[in-house]
Each structure stands twice: as C-alpha cells, then as structure tokens.
Amino acid sequence: EKNFFHKVSTKISQPNIFILNNRWDASASEPEYMEQVRSQHATRCVDFLARELRVCSPKEAEERIFFVSAKEALLTRMRDRDKPVSSPTLAEGHQVRYFEFLDFERKFEECISKSAVKTKFEQHSRRGKNIAAEVMTVLDQVYGAASELKATKVEKKRQLEEELAAIEEQLTAVTRHMKDKINRMVESVEHKVSLTLSQEIRRLSALVDEFEATAPFRTDRSALDVYKKALHRHVEAGLGSRLKQRLSADIGHEMDTAQRDMAERMYRLLPAQKRAAAAACIVPHQQPFEVLYRLNCDNLCADFREDLTFRFSYGLSALIQRFHNRQARVKPLPAPNPTPTPANSTLPALPAPHYSGASALSVLSSDEWGTVSRLALGALTSQGTMGGLLLSGLLLKTVGWRVVAATGLLYGALYAYERLTWTARAQERVFKRQYVAHAGKKLRLIVDLTSANCSHQVQQELSTMFARLCRLVDEATTDMDGELSELREHVRALDEAAASAKKLRNKANYLSHELQLFDDAFLKHN
C-alpha cells in the first residue's frame, strides 16, 4: 500500500490522499483500548502523509485521516431508504463512526471540487495575471514616454510661440525704422540731385562751349537740325556724366550702407536654422547702385528757335534795348506809405515839392522806361531818312562837321568790323548763347521732376530689397507656423495616447485585481 502511494506521489505533483481506517466498529468490543489504538494509527498516518510522502502539512494530514465502518454506513443508508437489512443490530458508537464517514465524504467532495477548479482555472488565472502585469508594465512605459515626450513638445511649442511673437514684434519695429530711414534717404537724394542739377545748369554755358560739331556750322535748316540733335545729345550726356560723377559715389555709398544695415537687421530676425539658407539671398547686390538721370533734351528743347540775323551792337535799337535792360535790373525803391492823419487835424498844409528834370527821370519805373524807349525807337525809325537828316543837321550846327565826320568814320568802322567778323564761328557762338539761355530755362523747369525721379529710383530699389527680405522673414514665419501646427497636432496625439495608455493600464489593473479576487475566493484555501 505504501509503495502504491509512493508511485502516486511521484506521478502526480500534488496528489490528494485520504486515509480511511475501515472496520473501526471492531474497536467497540474493546473500548478501553480504542482511544489508544486510534491515537497510534493517527500518528502513523500523519507521519506517513506529512513526512514520508510530503503531500501536505501535519495539520492538513490530521484532516485527511478518518476512522469509519463502511458496513455500518451502508446499513444505515439502506435503513434510511427503507430497504431490508440482514443484520439490523449495529455496534455501540456507530453514530459517531457514521458522522465521521459523512465528514469524510464532505471533505473528499470539497477536495475534489477544489482540485478540479484549481486544475481548470489556476493556470489560466496565473497566465491572465502575468499578461495583465506585462500589459501594465508596457502601458506604464507608454504612459511615461508619452507624458515625457508631451512635456518636451509643449516646451518646444512654448519656445516657438515666444520666438514667433518676438520675430513679429521685431519685424514691426524694423519695418517702422526702415520706412523712416528710406523716407529720410529719399528726401536727402532728392535734395542732393536738385542742388547738383541746379549748379550744373548754371555751368551749362561751359558744357555747351565744349561741344564741337563734326561738320562746320551752317545756317541752313537741315544743317541746323543736325547740329541741334548733336548738341542735345552732348548736353544730355554731359549733364548725366557730371551728375553721375558728383552723385554716384555718395548715393552708392549711402545705398550700400542702407542695404547692409537692412540686411543685417533682417538677418537677425531669422531663426538660427534658417540663416544659413538665407545668407545668399540677403547679401546686397555686388554692383553699385546707379541712378539714371533722364533729361531728354530732344523733347525738352524741341521748341528752341534760334535767331541768327546780324544786329549791330552799337545800333540805336541795340543801345536803347541795352539801356532798357540795365534799368530793368535796377530794383525800384518801395513807395513810402502815407501816414494817415485825423480828419480834424489843424496842421498847416505843406507846399508841393518841386522836382528837377533829372529827379523826374529817376523816378520812372522799369515798365515806364520800356514804354519810353519803344516810343523813341518807333519815332526815329518811322521817319526814315528825314529823321537821319534832321539829326545830322542838328549835329553839324552843334559840334561841327569834323567831329561828325570823325564820329561817322568811327561808327562805320565799328559796323564794318562787326559785319566782317560775323562769320560762321560768330554765328555758332550766338547760337550756343541762345541755346544756353533757352535750355537753362527749360532745365530749371524739370529740376523738381528729375530729382523726384531719382529719389523714386532710390525708393524703388530700397523698397524692393526690403520687400525681398520681408518675404524671407515671412517664409520663415510661415515655416514656423507650420511647425507650430505640427507640434500642436503631436501634443494632441500624445495627450490622447497618454490618456488611452492610462485607461488601458487601469483596465489591466482592474482585471488583475479581479483575477486576484477569484484566486482568493476559489483557488486558495487554508
């Protein structure tokens, strides 16, 4: 029997072994030895189960040892079922032995049930708890990584938002500063061009004198038209070259300084990772900026009409005209303002002043002198020969014929000299002098227009470069906005992942707790 139990314990890891001491009804015949024998059998059985087979503890072994009588239990149950029995008489103490048999059945039933439940569900419960523990570990890692990555993304998003706000604020300040600087530079260029062009117009005669035509000067219309066109080109090129010579270096330096300042300011606005890519676009133009001076002398002096008729410089009309011009240059004194006197004033009336002829002539205005000279010239020229004879007779009687003859010879010599010197060269000088007067007047009319045009070129160049730099900053801010949107999306996804991981971890924890409650309720027993 012991060998059988040893084989069972080796084949089964945790065998459920119960020991029934049958035919314990025989001990009723010797009641004085019953307890001693019972104790001896119980000790041996406990030692066998706990120490030899090692299938349970001594306390559990005491619960698995029973002293019963199977015959008495069978007879009792047959009697309970109203079946006839051959030996109805039962030994003394049969009730105790029957109750112990019932206790065995109950404990054996419980043991089998618990073993079946344990065999059926313990491995699954253990595996479920292991899976739940592993899932909880993984979800804890996922939750921790998601929370950490979310914190990193949130911090990066905060820094990016602050950087974007700072760039927008600085861009507003730089835009305001550069607009003011561009306006100041435009005003400066306009003033410089206006001043320089006015100075060059005053020196226009020297520029015109430098002009040398390829063909000799002639007074016929076709030759004059060719001469005018060449002179127009010479004046336009000369004024343009002089303006460039005097202004290009200064304006170019100011433009270069302004562009570099603009580029440096905008370069500092760009994020660090965008600066290297934008460095090539921010560098100003390598060629210096040049202003184009559009004078267009062909259209400007198209209405120029020369007057190459010979005029004796000491003729009567020329003298009167010269005298008239001299009087026109004299600035008349302002007339005194009369002091008003009260109506009831009793001051004596002052006598009217007496003016001499010279003083009367001196008070004539320039307009009055012009009228007088035109009348005198018209009076003399209208009478023709009669006027000349009257004047000659008056001079003969006054100064004598020798003085008149000498004066006439001198006057004729001067006339002959001027007439002989009225060559093509002299006509060219008169033509240039008339051209200088006309061109100077026309050029003065376009000084403001030309200076405004030059300042507009400067403004256009600076505004174009500033717009290009602003476009770079806008592209950078657009990229930052896109990156900010991606960060917001990542933060939202990480937040959802962390919430899902936390929810699943709680579910795994709940499942592990339920399995533990199942183990405590059905798989563990004292």
C-alpha positions as CSV (number, residue, x, y, z in Angstrom):
1,E,0.0,0.0,0.0
2,K,2.8,2.4,0.9
3,N,4.5,1.6,-2.4
4,F,1.3,2.5,-4.3
5,F,1.1,5.8,-2.6
6,H,4.7,6.5,-3.3
7,K,4.1,5.8,-7.0
8,V,1.1,8.1,-7.0
9,S,3.1,10.9,-5.3
10,T,5.8,10.6,-8.0
11,K,3.4,10.6,-10.9
12,I,1.2,13.5,-9.6
13,S,2.8,16.6,-8.3
14,Q,0.2,17.4,-5.7
15,P,-1.9,14.2,-5.0
16,N,-4.9,14.4,-2.7
17,I,-4.5,11.4,-0.4
18,F,-7.1,10.5,2.2
19,I,-6.6,7.5,4.7
20,L,-9.7,5.6,5.8
21,N,-9.2,3.2,8.7
22,N,-12.1,0.9,7.9
23,R,-13.9,-1.6,10.2
24,W,-13.4,0.7,13.1
25,D,-16.6,-0.9,14.5
26,A,-14.4,-3.8,15.8
27,S,-12.9,-1.4,18.4
28,A,-16.3,-1.3,20.1
29,S,-15.6,-4.6,21.6
30,E,-12.5,-3.3,23.4
31,P,-13.5,0.3,24.4
32,E,-10.7,0.5,26.9
33,Y,-8.0,0.3,24.1
34,M,-10.0,2.3,21.4
35,E,-8.5,5.7,22.0
36,Q,-5.0,4.4,22.4
37,V,-5.2,2.5,19.2
38,R,-6.9,5.4,17.4
39,S,-4.1,7.7,18.6
40,Q,-1.4,5.2,17.4
41,H,-3.0,4.9,14.0
42,A,-3.5,8.6,13.6
43,T,0.2,9.3,14.5
44,R,1.4,6.8,12.0
45,C,-0.8,8.1,9.2
46,V,0.1,11.7,9.9
47,D,3.8,10.8,9.8
48,F,3.3,8.9,6.5
49,L,1.5,11.8,4.8
50,A,3.5,14.7,6.1
51,R,7.0,13.3,6.5
52,E,7.2,10.4,4.2
53,L,5.1,11.4,1.2
54,R,5.3,15.1,1.9
55,V,2.0,15.8,0.2
56,C,0.6,18.0,2.9
57,S,1.4,19.6,6.3
58,P,0.8,17.7,9.6
59,K,-2.2,19.9,10.3
60,E,-3.7,19.1,6.9
61,A,-2.9,15.4,7.4
62,E,-5.0,15.3,10.6
63,E,-7.9,16.5,8.5
64,R,-7.4,13.6,6.0
65,I,-7.4,10.7,8.4
66,F,-10.8,9.1,9.2
67,F,-11.8,6.1,11.4
68,V,-15.0,4.7,9.8
69,S,-17.0,1.5,9.3
70,A,-18.2,1.1,5.7
71,K,-20.6,-1.7,6.6
72,E,-22.3,0.4,9.3
73,A,-22.6,3.3,6.9
74,L,-24.1,1.0,4.2
75,L,-26.6,-0.4,6.6
76,T,-27.6,3.0,7.9
77,R,-28.3,4.3,4.5
78,M,-30.2,1.2,3.5
79,R,-32.3,1.6,6.6
80,D,-32.9,5.3,5.7
81,R,-34.1,4.1,2.3
82,D,-36.5,1.6,3.8
83,K,-34.7,-1.4,2.4
84,P,-34.4,-4.7,4.3
85,V,-31.2,-5.4,6.0
86,S,-29.9,-8.8,7.1
87,S,-28.3,-7.6,10.4
88,P,-30.1,-4.6,11.7
89,T,-28.2,-4.6,15.0
90,L,-25.3,-2.1,15.0
91,A,-22.4,-1.9,17.4
92,E,-22.1,0.7,20.0
93,G,-20.8,4.1,18.8
94,H,-22.0,3.6,15.2
95,Q,-23.5,7.1,15.1
96,V,-20.1,8.6,15.7
97,R,-18.5,6.5,13.1
98,Y,-21.3,7.3,10.6
99,F,-20.9,11.0,11.2
100,E,-17.1,10.7,10.7
101,F,-17.9,8.9,7.4
102,L,-20.2,11.7,6.4
103,D,-17.4,14.2,7.3
104,F,-15.0,12.2,5.1
105,E,-17.5,12.4,2.2
106,R,-17.9,16.1,2.6
107,K,-14.2,16.8,2.8
108,F,-13.5,14.5,0.0
109,E,-16.1,16.2,-2.2
110,E,-14.7,19.6,-1.3
111,C,-11.2,18.5,-2.1
112,I,-12.2,17.0,-5.4
113,S,-14.1,20.1,-6.3
114,K,-11.4,22.5,-5.3
115,S,-8.8,20.4,-7.1
116,A,-10.9,20.4,-10.2
117,V,-11.4,24.2,-10.0
118,K,-7.7,24.7,-9.3
119,T,-6.7,22.4,-12.1
120,K,-9.1,24.0,-14.5
121,F,-8.6,27.7,-13.7
122,E,-5.4,28.2,-11.8
123,Q,-3.1,28.1,-14.8
124,H,-5.4,30.5,-16.8
125,S,-5.7,32.8,-13.8
126,R,-1.9,32.8,-13.4
127,R,-1.4,33.5,-17.1
128,G,-4.1,36.2,-17.1
129,K,-2.4,37.9,-14.1
130,N,1.0,37.7,-15.9
131,I,-0.4,39.1,-19.1
132,A,-2.1,41.9,-17.1
133,A,1.1,42.6,-15.3
134,E,3.1,42.7,-18.6
135,V,0.4,44.9,-20.2
136,M,0.5,47.2,-17.1
137,T,4.3,47.4,-17.4
138,V,4.2,48.2,-21.1
139,L,1.4,50.7,-20.6
140,D,3.3,52.4,-17.8
141,Q,6.2,52.7,-20.1
142,V,4.0,54.1,-22.9
143,Y,2.3,56.5,-20.5
144,G,5.6,57.7,-19.1
145,A,7.2,58.1,-22.5
146,A,4.1,59.8,-23.9
147,S,4.0,62.2,-20.9
148,E,7.7,62.9,-21.2
149,L,7.5,63.5,-24.9
150,K,4.4,65.6,-24.5
151,A,6.2,67.8,-21.9
152,T,9.1,68.2,-24.4
153,K,6.8,69.1,-27.2
154,V,4.8,71.5,-25.1
155,E,8.1,73.2,-24.0
156,K,9.2,73.4,-27.6
157,K,5.8,74.8,-28.7
158,R,6.1,77.4,-26.0
159,Q,9.5,78.4,-27.1
160,L,8.4,78.5,-30.7
161,E,5.4,80.7,-29.9
162,E,7.6,83.1,-27.9
163,E,10.1,83.2,-30.8
164,L,7.4,83.8,-33.4
165,A,5.9,86.6,-31.3
166,A,9.3,88.2,-30.8
167,I,10.0,88.0,-34.6
168,E,6.7,89.6,-35.4
169,E,7.3,92.3,-32.8
170,Q,10.8,93.0,-34.0
171,L,9.7,92.9,-37.6
172,T,7.1,95.6,-36.9
173,A,9.8,97.7,-35.2
174,V,12.3,97.1,-38.1
175,T,9.7,97.9,-40.7
176,R,8.9,101.2,-39.0
177,H,12.6,102.1,-38.6
178,M,13.4,101.2,-42.2
179,K,10.4,103.1,-43.6
180,D,11.6,106.2,-41.8
181,K,15.2,105.6,-43.0
182,I,14.0,105.2,-46.6
183,N,12.0,108.3,-46.4
184,R,14.9,110.3,-45.0
185,M,17.2,108.9,-47.7
186,V,14.8,109.7,-50.4
187,E,14.5,113.3,-49.2
188,S,18.3,113.5,-49.0
189,V,18.8,112.2,-52.5
190,E,16.1,114.5,-53.9
191,H,17.7,117.5,-52.3
192,K,21.2,116.5,-53.5
193,V,20.0,115.9,-57.1
194,S,18.1,119.2,-57.1
195,L,21.0,121.2,-55.8
196,T,23.6,119.5,-58.0
197,L,21.4,119.8,-61.1
198,S,20.8,123.5,-60.4
199,Q,24.6,124.0,-60.1
200,E,25.2,122.2,-63.4
201,I,22.6,124.3,-65.1
202,R,24.3,127.4,-64.0
203,R,27.5,126.0,-65.6
204,L,25.7,124.9,-68.7
205,S,27.5,127.5,-70.9
206,A,30.8,125.8,-70.3
207,L,29.3,122.5,-71.2
208,V,27.9,123.9,-74.4
209,D,31.2,125.6,-75.3
210,E,32.9,122.3,-75.1
211,F,30.7,120.9,-77.9
212,E,32.5,120.6,-81.2
213,A,30.5,119.5,-84.2
214,T,31.9,117.1,-86.7
215,A,30.9,119.4,-89.6
216,P,31.3,123.2,-89.9
217,F,28.5,125.3,-88.6
218,R,26.0,126.4,-91.3
219,T,22.8,128.3,-91.1
220,D,20.6,126.3,-93.4
221,R,17.7,124.4,-91.8
222,S,18.9,120.9,-92.4
223,A,22.3,121.6,-91.0
224,L,20.9,123.4,-88.0
225,D,18.6,120.4,-87.3
226,V,21.5,118.0,-87.3
227,Y,23.6,120.4,-85.2
228,K,20.7,120.7,-82.7
229,K,20.3,117.0,-82.3
230,A,24.0,116.5,-81.8
231,L,24.0,119.4,-79.2
232,H,21.0,117.8,-77.5
233,R,22.9,114.6,-77.1
234,H,26.0,116.3,-75.9
235,V,24.2,118.3,-73.3
236,E,22.2,115.3,-72.1
237,A,25.3,113.1,-71.9
238,G,27.4,115.8,-70.3
239,L,24.9,116.6,-67.6
240,G,24.3,112.9,-67.0
241,S,28.0,112.2,-66.7
242,R,28.6,115.2,-64.4
243,L,25.7,114.2,-62.2
244,K,27.0,110.7,-62.0
245,Q,30.5,111.9,-61.3
246,R,29.3,114.1,-58.4
247,L,26.5,112.0,-57.0
248,S,27.0,108.3,-57.9
249,A,29.7,107.7,-55.3
250,D,27.8,109.4,-52.5
251,I,24.4,107.9,-53.3
252,G,26.0,104.5,-53.9
253,H,27.7,104.6,-50.5
254,E,24.5,105.6,-48.8
255,M,22.6,102.9,-50.7
256,D,25.2,100.2,-49.8
257,T,25.2,101.3,-46.1
258,A,21.4,101.3,-46.0
259,Q,21.1,97.9,-47.7
260,R,23.7,96.3,-45.5
261,D,22.0,97.7,-42.4
262,M,18.7,96.5,-43.7
263,A,20.1,93.0,-44.4
264,E,21.8,92.7,-41.0
265,R,18.6,93.7,-39.2
266,M,16.5,91.3,-41.2
267,Y,19.2,88.6,-40.9
268,R,19.0,88.8,-37.1
269,L,15.2,88.3,-37.3
270,L,15.6,84.9,-39.0
271,P,15.8,81.7,-36.8
272,A,19.2,80.2,-36.4
273,Q,18.4,77.2,-38.6
274,K,17.1,79.5,-41.4
275,R,20.1,81.9,-41.5
276,A,22.5,79.7,-43.5
277,A,19.9,79.1,-46.3
278,A,19.0,82.8,-46.5
279,A,22.6,84.1,-46.3
280,A,23.0,84.1,-50.1
281,C,19.7,85.9,-50.6
282,I,20.3,88.6,-48.1
283,V,23.7,89.7,-49.5
284,P,23.2,93.1,-51.3
285,H,24.0,93.5,-55.0
286,Q,27.7,93.3,-55.8
287,Q,27.4,96.0,-58.5
288,P,27.0,99.5,-57.1
289,F,23.6,101.2,-57.5
290,E,23.5,103.9,-60.2
291,V,20.8,106.4,-60.6
292,L,19.5,107.0,-64.2
293,Y,19.2,110.7,-65.0
294,R,16.6,111.1,-67.7
295,L,16.8,114.7,-69.1
296,N,15.5,114.0,-72.6
297,C,16.9,117.2,-74.1
298,D,15.4,116.4,-77.5
299,N,11.8,116.8,-76.3
300,L,12.7,119.4,-73.7
301,C,14.3,121.9,-76.2
302,A,12.2,120.9,-79.2
303,D,10.7,124.4,-79.3
304,F,14.0,126.2,-79.4
305,R,14.1,128.7,-82.3
306,E,17.5,130.4,-83.0
307,D,17.8,134.0,-84.3
308,L,21.0,134.4,-86.4
309,T,20.1,137.7,-88.0
310,F,23.0,140.2,-87.9
311,R,22.5,143.1,-85.5
312,F,24.9,145.9,-85.0
313,S,25.8,146.0,-81.3
314,Y,26.0,149.9,-81.3
315,G,22.9,150.5,-83.3
316,L,20.3,152.8,-82.0
317,S,17.8,150.0,-81.2
318,A,20.5,147.9,-79.5
319,L,21.6,150.9,-77.4
320,I,18.0,151.6,-76.3
321,Q,17.4,147.9,-75.6
322,R,20.6,147.8,-73.6
323,F,19.6,150.9,-71.6
324,H,16.2,149.3,-71.0
325,N,17.7,146.1,-69.7
326,R,20.0,148.0,-67.4
327,Q,17.1,149.9,-66.0
328,A,15.1,146.7,-65.6
329,R,17.9,145.2,-63.5
330,V,17.7,148.2,-61.1
331,K,15.3,147.4,-58.3
332,P,12.9,150.3,-57.7
333,L,12.6,151.6,-54.1
334,P,9.3,150.9,-52.4
335,A,7.0,153.9,-52.3
336,P,6.5,155.4,-48.9
337,N,3.3,154.6,-47.1
338,P,1.4,157.8,-46.3
339,T,0.7,158.3,-42.6
340,P,-3.0,158.8,-42.0
341,T,-4.0,161.9,-40.2
342,P,-7.1,162.6,-38.3
343,A,-9.9,164.4,-40.1
344,N,-10.0,167.2,-37.6
345,S,-6.2,167.8,-37.8
346,T,-5.3,171.5,-37.8
347,L,-1.7,171.1,-39.2
348,P,-0.9,173.5,-42.0
349,A,-0.7,172.2,-45.5
350,L,2.8,171.6,-46.8
351,P,3.8,173.1,-50.1
352,A,4.1,170.8,-53.0
353,P,7.7,169.7,-53.7
354,H,9.5,170.8,-56.9
355,Y,11.3,168.2,-58.9
356,S,14.0,168.8,-61.4
357,G,14.2,167.0,-64.7
358,A,16.8,164.5,-63.6
359,S,14.9,163.6,-60.5
360,A,11.8,163.2,-62.5
361,L,13.5,160.8,-64.9
362,S,14.9,158.8,-61.9
363,V,11.5,158.1,-60.5
364,L,10.3,156.3,-63.7
365,S,9.8,152.6,-63.2
366,S,11.2,149.9,-65.5
367,D,7.9,149.5,-67.3
368,E,7.7,153.2,-67.9
369,W,11.3,153.2,-69.3
370,G,10.4,150.4,-71.6
371,T,7.4,152.3,-72.9
372,V,9.5,155.4,-73.5
373,S,12.3,153.5,-75.3
374,R,9.8,151.8,-77.6
375,L,8.2,155.1,-78.4
376,A,11.5,156.8,-79.1
377,L,12.7,153.9,-81.3
378,G,9.5,153.9,-83.2
379,A,9.6,157.7,-83.7
380,L,13.1,157.6,-85.0
381,T,12.7,154.6,-87.3
382,S,9.3,155.7,-88.6
383,Q,10.6,158.9,-90.2
384,G,13.5,157.1,-92.0
385,T,15.8,159.4,-94.0
386,M,14.1,162.5,-92.8
387,G,14.9,161.8,-89.2
388,G,18.6,161.0,-90.1
389,L,18.9,164.3,-92.0
390,L,17.4,166.3,-89.2
391,L,19.7,164.6,-86.7
392,S,22.8,165.2,-89.0
393,G,21.9,168.8,-89.4
394,L,21.5,169.3,-85.7
395,L,24.9,167.7,-85.0
396,L,26.6,169.8,-87.7
397,K,25.4,173.0,-86.3
398,T,26.2,171.9,-82.7
399,V,29.6,170.2,-82.9
400,G,30.9,170.9,-86.3
401,W,31.5,168.8,-89.4
402,R,34.9,167.4,-88.4
403,V,33.5,165.8,-85.2
404,V,30.6,164.5,-87.1
405,A,32.8,163.1,-89.8
406,A,35.2,161.5,-87.3
407,T,32.3,160.0,-85.4
408,G,30.8,158.7,-88.6
409,L,34.0,157.2,-89.7
410,L,34.5,155.5,-86.3
411,Y,30.9,154.3,-86.3
412,G,31.2,153.0,-89.8
413,A,34.5,151.3,-88.9
414,L,32.8,149.5,-86.0
415,Y,29.9,148.5,-88.2
416,A,32.3,147.2,-90.8
417,Y,34.4,145.3,-88.3
418,E,31.3,143.6,-86.8
419,R,29.9,142.9,-90.2
420,L,33.2,141.4,-91.3
421,T,33.6,139.3,-88.1
422,W,30.0,138.0,-88.5
423,T,31.3,134.6,-89.6
424,A,30.1,131.1,-89.0
425,R,32.1,130.9,-85.9
426,A,30.5,134.0,-84.5
427,Q,27.1,132.7,-85.5
428,E,27.8,129.5,-83.7
429,R,28.7,131.4,-80.6
430,V,25.4,133.3,-80.8
431,F,23.6,130.1,-81.4
432,K,25.2,128.5,-78.4
433,R,24.4,131.5,-76.2
434,Q,20.8,131.5,-77.3
435,Y,20.7,127.7,-76.7
436,V,22.2,128.1,-73.2
437,A,19.5,130.6,-72.3
438,H,16.7,128.5,-73.7
439,A,18.0,125.1,-72.3
440,G,18.7,126.6,-68.9
441,K,15.2,127.9,-68.7
442,K,13.7,124.6,-69.7
443,L,16.0,122.5,-67.5
444,R,15.1,124.7,-64.4
445,L,11.5,123.7,-65.0
446,I,12.3,119.9,-64.7
447,V,14.7,120.2,-61.7
448,D,12.0,119.1,-59.3
449,L,10.8,116.4,-61.7
450,T,14.3,115.0,-62.2
451,S,15.1,115.0,-58.5
452,A,11.8,113.3,-57.7
453,N,12.5,110.7,-60.4
454,C,15.9,110.0,-59.0
455,S,14.6,109.8,-55.4
456,H,11.8,107.4,-56.7
457,Q,14.5,105.1,-58.2
458,V,16.3,105.0,-54.8
459,Q,13.0,104.4,-53.0
460,Q,12.1,101.7,-55.5
461,E,15.5,99.9,-55.1
462,L,15.3,100.1,-51.3
463,S,11.7,99.1,-51.1
464,T,12.3,96.2,-53.5
465,M,15.1,94.8,-51.4
466,F,13.2,95.4,-48.2
467,A,10.2,93.5,-49.7
468,R,12.5,90.7,-50.7
469,L,13.9,90.5,-47.1
470,C,10.4,90.7,-45.7
471,R,9.5,87.8,-48.0
472,L,12.3,85.7,-46.5
473,V,11.1,86.5,-43.0
474,D,7.5,85.7,-44.0
475,E,8.7,82.4,-45.4
476,A,10.5,81.6,-42.1
477,T,7.5,82.6,-40.1
478,T,5.2,80.5,-42.3
479,D,7.5,77.5,-41.8
480,M,7.4,78.2,-38.0
481,D,3.6,78.4,-38.2
482,G,3.6,75.0,-39.9
483,E,6.0,73.6,-37.4
484,L,3.8,75.1,-34.6
485,S,0.7,73.4,-36.1
486,E,2.6,70.1,-36.3
487,L,3.7,70.5,-32.6
488,R,0.1,71.2,-31.6
489,E,-1.0,68.0,-33.5
490,H,1.7,66.0,-31.9
491,V,0.8,67.3,-28.4
492,R,-2.8,66.4,-29.1
493,A,-1.9,62.9,-30.3
494,L,0.5,62.3,-27.3
495,D,-2.2,63.5,-25.0
496,E,-4.7,61.0,-26.5
497,A,-2.0,58.3,-26.3
498,A,-1.3,59.0,-22.7
499,A,-5.0,59.1,-21.8
500,S,-5.5,55.8,-23.7
501,A,-2.5,54.2,-22.0
502,K,-3.7,55.3,-18.6
503,K,-7.2,54.0,-19.3
504,L,-5.9,50.6,-20.6
505,R,-3.5,50.4,-17.6
506,N,-6.4,50.9,-15.2
507,K,-8.4,48.2,-17.1
508,A,-5.4,45.8,-16.8
509,N,-5.1,46.7,-13.1
510,Y,-8.8,46.1,-12.6
511,L,-8.5,42.7,-14.5
512,S,-5.5,41.7,-12.3
513,H,-7.5,42.6,-9.2
514,E,-10.5,40.6,-10.4
515,L,-8.2,37.6,-11.0
516,Q,-6.7,38.0,-7.6
517,L,-10.2,38.1,-6.0
518,F,-11.0,34.9,-8.0
519,D,-7.8,33.2,-6.7
520,D,-8.6,34.3,-3.2
521,A,-12.2,33.0,-3.4
522,F,-11.8,29.7,-5.3
523,L,-8.1,28.7,-5.6
524,K,-6.6,29.4,-2.2
525,H,-7.7,27.5,0.9
526,N,-6.3,27.0,4.3
